[in-house]
Amino acid sequence: MKKIGFFVMLSIMLLVSACSGNGGNAPTDDSTGDANRLTDGGKKTVVVSVLQNNRFLETAVRLFEEKHKDIQIEINEYKASEVTEGGMAREALPMADIEKYVQSVTTQVISGKGSDLILMNNLPQDKFVDKKLLVDLNDLIASDSSFDQDALYANILKASQDGDGLYVMPLSFSLETAQGNSRILEKENIAVDRHEPWSWSEFKDVAKKLKQQADSEGYYNLGMSPLLYDYIEENYPELVRQGQANFDSELFRSMMKEIKSIYDEGLFSEGFTADAGKAVFQMVGIFNPRAMLMMPSDFEYYLKPSASGNKEGVPFKPIDSLGINSKSDVQAEAWAFIKFLLSDEMQASPDLFGLPMHKGAMDMKLNEVLQLIENGAPDLPIPEDMLPNTETVEKRIADIQQLISEAGLRRSSDMKVLTIAMEEFESYLNGQKSAEEVSKLIQNRVTTYLNE
């Protein structure tokens, strides 16, 4: 893969986590001032640090302030977003902008400053937790009788903990799954149990059979560097243990070698340029209730292959999540805003990006799609002959609910560590350096970063 492909793919992967916020200014070292300051009207101000604007938070701020006349929400936006005709559109940002945001916010919070609420997308959460920079939200939940924890997905909350503490509250999430063309698999007499875990090695065996027996690709939209991204996220606790890098190891070198062998054998399509129609499997993050029910009728959801192939729960990723600065003087007010963002009113919003944390809002969004299908889907830009029927949609709703109930493996990592690894990985893929040389380079760079 050409080097430019790496940056395009990385930009696409960061699209989900790169965008959030409301109108405001880029945070500076003294941007928060006195977090407990009162406005001229005697209101308490809660300052929120975000990377970029989105319409969901903009609406939430307006509605929250209408309900809480004594609280003002002030958004510190690092990168101004472009206003489009349809509102605040999410957009991919250059890596340099994201890195500057991460460095700016991390420096502020570690120095004892920083905003009251912090959108934790892309930030080094483990470092924040280790340095006790975030409030344990479990303490706030336990002391708040008005908070209906049962309305949220308990398994997602539990898996979002660091140890016994919940330091970051996910507002929405995605499921890491695969779409598989069951018709082609059945035609070629290749059995893959979509409910059972499987490894990338097992996938290779299936892909080889497909290559020999059918005019099809094994996998689509999964470039080499993004596959490394996936491997690292899955094994992050082993590759970064208690702040110590472990990339100069046989574990990591075997990852790189297996990824390269998958492509050398022609078992994966090359990124986004291949013919998706020939793909038997596609890597899909489920984050849109409508899109996940509208895939072609021949496709079903499968568990995504993993490095180990072990059953540890369906992997998921928080999309937008908030933490409360442990130095904030308005923690109660910040918690009130988080609660509002988790309310059925906001979670049911069409502007929420990702799957809702609120179970009732999820059911509502799934049923909306079912009703569209039953009514002939007049609002969907999809040819009628490609639409799944009511029975298929009902079956998929049951599948999605089952996948959500089994979600228990949070995929998270430090964006900077991922960027370092993926940059150096390129020289191994193009044959400039050996796996041993690259693993040592990554080890040295990551160690330097972790010690900063």
N, C-alpha and C positions, 0 to 999 in steps of 0.2 A: 504493500500500500504506500502510495506517495505520502510524503510528510504533510502536505496540505490536507490530505484526507483526515489525518489525526485531528487537526484543529477544527475541521467542519464537524466531525463526529462528536468531539468533546463539547463543542458549542451546543449541539443538539441535546446532548445528555444533560447539560447544565440548564437547559431552558426551564425545566420544572422548578429547580431550586433557585434560579437566579432572580426571580421577579416577585416583588411584594412591596406594599406600602401605600402611602397616601401623600398628597402634595406636601412639600417641605423642602428643607435645605440639606445639603450634604453635611454629615456630622463632622465636627472638628473637635480638638482636644478639650475645648471649653464650651461645647455646644449645649451641654445639659445644664450647666450652672447649678443653682439650688433646685434639686428635684422636687422639693416640697414648697416651692414658691407659690404664692397666691396670685391669681389674676386680679385685675382691677375690680372685678365683680365678686371677689372672694372665693373663686373656684380653686380647687386643687388641680394641679396639672400633672398628667402622666405622659412622659416622653417615651416614644417608641422608635427604636432604630430599625430601619429596613433598608434593603438594597435598592428597590425600585417600586414604583407605584402599581397598584392594581385596584380595580373597581370594587372588589369585595371589601377590602379594608376601608376604602373611601365611604362606601355606603354604611358600613358598620359604625364608623366614627360619628357620622351624622345621626343615625338612629340612637346610638348609645347616649350621645349628649342630649338628645331630646328627652330621654328617659331619666338621665342623671344630671340635673341642672347644676349640681355642685362640683362636677368633674369635667375637666377639659382634656381631650386627647390631642397631643401634639406629635405629629409624625416627622421624624428626621429621616429624610430620604437621601440616600447617597448619590444615586444616579437618576436624574430626571428622566421620566418616560415620555414618549411622544403620545400626544392625545390623538386618537383616531376618531373617525366618524362614529364608530360603534362604542366608544368609551376608551377605557385604559387597557390597551392590549398588552399581553405578555409578549416579551421578545427576548431572544438570546442576546447575551451581553459578551463583549470581549473578555477574555480571561484576565487581562490586566485590570479591568474595572472591578471584577469580582475579587481579585487578590488585594487590591487597594482597600476595598470595603472590609474584607476579613482582617487585614492588618490594622486598619483604623479602629474598628470596633473592639478588637481584642486588646489593643494597646490601651484604649480608654478604660475598659472594664478592669483590666489587671491593675491599672494605676489608681483604682478606687473611684473613677468617674463613670462615665457611660450613662446610657439611658435607663429608665426604670424597667421598660419591657424591651426585649431583644428578640428579633426574629432570628432564630438560630440556624437557618439554612446556610450551608457552606462553612459555618464557624466550627472551630475545634471543640466540640462539646465535651469530650473527655478531659481536655485541659481545663475548661471552665469548671467542671465538676470537681476535679482534683484540687483546684485552688479555692474551692468553696465560694465561687463567684455567683452561684445561682441559688435561689430559694428552693427548698424541698417542698414541692407542691402538695405532697401527701399530707403535710402538716396543715396546710390551708384547707384541704378537702375534709380532713377529719374534724376540723373546728367549724365547718360551715354546713349547718343543717339544711340550708336552702339549695345546696348543690346536689342535683340528682345524678349521682355517678352511675346508677343503673341504666340511665338513658344512653350511655356511651358503650362502645365495645370494650369490655373489661380486658379481653386478651390483648388488644392493641395497647391499652394503658399499661398493663403489666409488662409487656415486652418492651415498652418505651422507657422503663426504669433503668437507672445505672445503680447496680447493687439493689439496695432496698429503698432507694430514693427516686422520686419522680421529679426531675429537675427541668424537664422540657415537656410542654403540653402540645401534642400534635393536634392541629385543627382539621387536617385531612391527610389522606395517605393513598398509596398505590400498592397494588399487589403485583409481585414479580412472577409472571407465569409465561407459558408458551401457548401459542395457537397451533393446533395440528390439523392437517387435512385428513380426517378419518376415512374419507372415501378412497383416497389414493393408498393409504396404508392397508385398508381392507382389500383393495384390488390386488395389491402386490403381496398379500398374505403375510404382512409384517405386523406382529403383535406388539403393541406398546400400551401398557396399563396406565391410563391417564390419571389414576388415583394413587399410583405408587411412585415413590422417589426413584430417580435414576441418575447416574453419573454422566459426565461428559464422555468418559470412555465407552459407556454403554451407548450413548448417542452416536459415537463414531461408528460403532458396529451397525446401527440402524442406517446411518447415512451411507455407509459402504454398500449395503444391500440395495438401497434406493438408487444409488449411482449405477449399479450393475443391472438392475431390473427395470428401471423406469427412466424416462426422459424428464428428470426433476432434480432440483437442488435439495440438499439436506436442510439447510437453514438460510434464512434471509434476514437482512438488516442487522447483522451482527459482525462488525468489522473486527480485526485482530486486536487493536488497542482497546475498543470497548469490551471485548471479552476479557482482557486483562483487568480492566476496571471491575468487571463482575467478579472475577476470581479474588481480587484483593479485598473487595467489600465482604465477600463471603468468609474470608480467612483473616480479616483485619485483627481480631483479638490475638491471633498467633503471630502475625507479622509486626504488630506494634504492641508489645506487652508492657504495661505499666510505664509507658513513656520511653521504652527501649525498642529500637529498631531490630528486626530479625529478617532482613531481606538477603543478607549474605548467608543463605541457608539452602539446603537441598530442597526444602519445602517450596521455596519461591522459584528456584531454578527449574524444578520439575514442572511448575506451573507454566513458565515461559516456554519450555520445550514442548509441552503438550499442546499449547495454543498454536505454536508454529507448525507442529505436525498436522494439526487439523486442517490448516490452510494449504500446507504443502501437498496434502493428499487431495486437495480440491473438494473438500466436504462441506465447506461453507461458501456462500455467495460473498462477493466482494462488496461489503458495505451496502449502500443504498442504490447502487447502479444496476443491480441484477434484476431479472424479470421475476417479480413477486409471484406471478402466476405459476411459476415452476417450483415454488418453495413449498415443501411439505410442512415445515415448521417455521414459525416466526416468533421472534422474541417480542413479547408484548407486556408493557407495564399497564395494568388495568387501573385507569384513573378517571374514566369518563363513563358514568352509568349508561348513557345512551349508546356510545360507541361499542361498549363491551357486549351489548345485546344484539348489535346490528351486523356482526361479522357474517360472511357468507355461510349459507346453510351447511356446507360440507365441513366446516371447521368446528372443532371443539376445544375446550381448554384442557391443557395438560400441565402437570407440574414441570417447572423449569429444571433442566439438568443442573447438577451441582458438582463441585469438585469431588466431594466425598460420596455423594449418592445416599446419604443417611437421611432418615426421617426426623427432622427437627422442627417441623411446622412450616407452613407456607411463608416464604419471605415477603416482607413488605418494606416500604420506604415512607417515612413521614415526608409530606410535601411542604406544608407550611407548619411551623411549630414555634412556640414562644416560650421564653424563659424570663423569670423575674430577677432583676439584679439584686443580689443580697445586700447591697449598700443603699438601696432605694428607701426613701422616707415615705413613699406612698404605695406600699405593697398591697394594702387592702384595696385601694382604688385600682391598681393594676390587675389584681385578681378579679375584681368585678368586671373589668373589660374582657378578660379571658373567658369568664363564665358566659358573657353575652355572646362572644364569638362561637361558643359551643351550644348556644340555645337552638331550639328547633327552628326558630325564625331565621337565624343567620345560616344555619347548616343546610336549610332547604333552598338557600339562594342559588339561582342559576349561575351566579358569578363565582361561587366557590370552586376552586380548581382542585380536583381530586375527589376521592370518595369521602363522604361525610363521616365524621366520628360519631355522630348522633344516629342511633339505629332507626328511629322513626323517620328521619330525613332521608336515609338510604332507602327504606321501604317505599317512601313516597316517590322518589325519583325512579325507582325500578318500575313501580306501577304506572307511572306516567308513560313510560316507553311501551308497556304492555297495552295500554289504552290506545296509543298511537297506532300500533299494529292492528288492533281490533277495529279501529276506525278507518283502516286503509292507508294510514301513514301519510296524510295529505301534506304535512309540514316537513317531510323528510326528502332530501334531494337524492333519493336512491331509486333506481329502476324497480318497478313492481316485481319483476321476475327474479330479482336478487334479494328481495326482502325475506327474512325468515317468517314462518307462519306462527300463529299464536301458540301452538303446542311447543314449537322449538324455543320461543322466547320464555315460556313458562319453565321449561326445562333448564334454560340458561340461568334464569333467576335463582332456581334452586341450587345450581352449580356455584354461582357467585356467592350466595349466602353460606354455602358449605365451605368454600375457600376462605371467606372472611372469618368464619368460626375457627378455622385451623391456622389462621395467621398468628405466628408467634415468634418469628425470627426477624428482628429488626436489622435491616441493612443500612449501616451508616459507617462513615469513615471521615478522615480529615482530608478535605479537598486538596490541600497543598501536598500532602503525601501522595495522593493519587496522581496529581499533575507531574510530580517529580518522576514517579515510576513510569508513567506513560511516555514522557519525553525521552527517557533513556532507553525504553523498550524498543523504540524505533531503530536504534543502531544495531540491535540484535536481529530484528526482523529483516533488515536489508543486508545482513551479513558483515557489517563493519566490525562488530565486536562479538565476542563469545558470551554465552550465558553467564559464565563465571565473572567476566570483566564487568558486564552490565549489572549483575547483582551487587558487586562491590561498590560500583559507582552510586547506585541507588541507596545502598546502605550508608555510605558516607554523607550523601546529601540529606537524607532523611534524618540521620543522627544530628547533623548540624542544625537542621530546622527544629527538631524536638528540644534541643538544648538552648534555643534562643530565649 
